[in-house]
């Protein structure tokens, strides 16, 4: 699925089932909350913390999808074309970091 298709699908869902978008500020707070939920899973799965007994059925992929959903909502609300923005971001990173990571001795093992 292209990012533009995802943006259209989220917009259609919101207009069909969600009544309306939450405010941009509310969605920013929700995005922060969703990133926190993903961070909790990452800290327990890959970090030093362990899962609590009631956290055994965590779904990292679902949490990532929640983050993407709210990010798409914010893009739709603010008029951001995510495909265009992502393409520009890749070009920027490629130009800026063309040799940076290749020459980073910390990344070579």
TADAZI-V235675 format. One line per field, one symbol per residue. ss: DSSP state (H for helix, E for strand, L for the rest). psi: psi as a letter, one per 30 degrees, with the letter a starting at -180 (. if undefined). A space follows every 10 residues. Layout:
BEGIN
ss = ???
psi = ???
END
This chain:
BEGIN
ss = LLHHHHHHHH HHHHHHHLLL LLLHHHHHHH HHHHHHHHHH HHHHHLLLLL LLHHHLLLLH HHHHHHHHHH HHHHHHHHLL LHHHHHHHHH HHHHHHLLLL LLLLHHHLL
psi = kleeeeeeee eeeefefgdl klleeeeeee eeeeeeeeee eeeeefafll kleggfhkje eeeeeeeeee eeeeeeeggk jeeeeeeeee eeeeeegefe eegjfffk.
END
